[in-house]
Amino acid sequence: MSADPPDPSPARSAPMPDPAQHPVTGGLFRSPVPPGTGWPGDPATADTPVATSAAEVVLLARQADGIRELDARVSVCRACPRLVQWRESVAVSGRRAAFADQPYWGRPGPSFGDPDAEVLVVGLAPAANGTNRTGRMFTGDRSGDWLYAALHRAGYASQPTSVSSGDGLTLTGLRIVATVRCAPPANKPTTEEKATCAPWLDRDLELAEPRLRSMLALGAIGWDAALGAARRRGWAVPVPKPRFGHGAEALLVTGAGRRVRLVGSYHVSQQNTFTGKLTEAMLDEVIARL
Ligand code: SF4
């Protein structure tokens, strides 16, 4: 998941194998991957209810009775026609040349990590050839290399890399969520798409609330999404709205009086990490505050 730069070498004309072999398990999958067919980490089944409108997202998010069911419902959502069309077209005929022989998840990226997390990381949206290929947040692109290496250094991740679903990675005490769960064209979800997807994040926050200690917002969009979700939950949020910046911090208070620290970080996108705008030391420093 990331603000991934446009793919310089999409494999749009070569015929795609379908089904194709999962890179870790060797299992055969069609693209997009049908729910409940054995993809590692797939939280859904063929019976998972599918949201096809903004109103259904509200309803299905509210009625999800736990993290597992919430993840399942997110992973089959079809409420944003433009994003459904984009994520599936990339999966079928727009695969990056380097991955052209792999199956593509082609579905929304469910949250990833410890269901009992005390810390949430709030990202932007999946990358077309990252999460949209692997089915796991921040997995399969360079932004993930940065994030998981830092989480491993901080003791949250069991290994420093996240290459593919099924690679054994686990997170302890931390869960990764997102503002928008489907890969958007040019990494730019519309305002309407962000609003349609927000109830999934709201429910993630609600389920985490009894244990939540802190949140790390990656980029200004993640910062705004976290503040918006907190406000909708009825938490006390500072006024005027706290400004995003790397290292910015805001203290939020839940309805039950629990204090939750929101910390801002520049996004781990290549445009920040390649240019040195975000360094490993800077990322380690904000993660240490969680
Ligand atoms: S962006 Fe969110 S609401 Fe829209 S289709 Fe994807 S998961 Fe559903």
Residues whose N, C-alpha, C, O or C-beta is under 5 A from the ligand:
A	BS01	SF4	V74 C77 R78 A79 C80 L83 P108 V180 R181 C182 E193 T196 C197
